[in-house]
Amino acid sequence: MRLDKYLKVSRIIKRRTVANELCDAKHVAVNGKTARASYEVKPGDTIEIQTGQSLRRYQVLAVAEHATKESASDMFKPL
């Protein structure tokens, strides 16, 4: 699954366009490397999102095309 879609489906970021813009601005890194929105996310990846002064890190636990509000939090683990 594409990185921008994963961020939206897992509800880490509210909108896919915002996720896409963050990737384009090089504020998102996967496994320590700057990632494009088209990066294919796999379980075990570490995602870092830099917004302003805050750095948020997540570990990908699962990849699913659709997720409910309750199951979205099972797709990742905050680090």
C-alpha positions as CSV (number, residue, x, y, z in Angstrom):
1,M,0.0,0.0,0.0
2,R,1.2,3.5,-0.8
3,L,2.6,5.5,2.1
4,D,0.1,8.4,1.7
5,K,-2.9,6.0,1.7
6,Y,-1.5,4.1,4.7
7,L,-1.2,7.3,6.7
8,K,-4.9,8.1,5.9
9,V,-6.3,4.6,6.4
10,S,-4.5,4.1,9.7
11,R,-5.8,7.6,10.7
12,I,-2.3,8.8,11.6
13,I,-3.0,11.8,9.3
14,K,-6.6,12.9,8.7
15,R,-6.5,13.5,4.9
16,R,-4.6,11.8,2.1
17,T,-3.8,15.1,0.4
18,V,-2.2,16.3,3.6
19,A,-0.2,13.1,3.8
20,N,0.9,13.6,0.2
21,E,1.9,17.2,0.8
22,L,4.0,16.2,3.9
23,C,5.8,13.5,1.8
24,D,6.4,16.0,-1.0
25,A,7.9,18.5,1.5
26,K,10.2,15.7,2.8
27,H,8.8,15.7,6.3
28,V,8.2,11.9,6.3
29,A,10.9,9.3,6.6
30,V,10.6,5.5,6.5
31,N,13.4,3.4,8.1
32,G,15.5,6.5,8.4
33,K,15.3,7.6,4.8
34,T,13.1,10.4,3.3
35,A,10.2,8.7,1.6
36,R,7.9,9.6,-1.3
37,A,4.1,9.2,-1.2
38,S,4.4,6.2,-3.5
39,Y,6.6,4.2,-1.1
40,E,5.2,0.7,-0.5
41,V,4.6,0.3,3.2
42,K,5.4,-3.1,4.7
43,P,4.8,-4.5,8.3
44,G,7.9,-3.7,10.4
45,D,8.7,-0.4,8.8
46,T,9.3,2.6,11.0
47,I,7.6,5.9,10.0
48,E,8.8,9.3,11.2
49,I,6.7,12.4,10.7
50,Q,8.2,15.9,11.3
51,T,5.6,18.6,11.9
52,G,6.9,21.8,13.2
53,Q,9.0,21.1,16.3
54,S,7.4,17.6,17.0
55,L,8.7,14.3,15.7
56,R,6.3,11.4,15.8
57,R,7.5,7.8,15.2
58,Y,5.4,4.8,14.5
59,Q,6.1,1.1,13.8
60,V,3.9,-0.5,11.1
61,L,2.2,-3.6,12.5
62,A,-0.3,-4.4,9.7
63,V,-1.3,-3.1,6.3
64,A,-5.0,-3.2,5.4
65,E,-6.9,-1.6,2.5
66,H,-9.8,-0.6,4.8
67,A,-10.0,0.0,8.5
68,T,-12.8,1.0,10.9
69,K,-12.2,3.6,13.6
70,E,-11.6,0.9,16.2
71,S,-9.3,-1.3,14.1
72,A,-7.2,1.6,12.7
73,S,-5.1,1.8,15.9
74,D,-4.1,-1.9,15.5
75,M,-2.3,-1.0,12.3
76,F,0.6,0.8,14.0
77,K,2.4,1.2,17.4
78,P,3.7,4.6,18.5
79,L,7.4,4.6,19.4
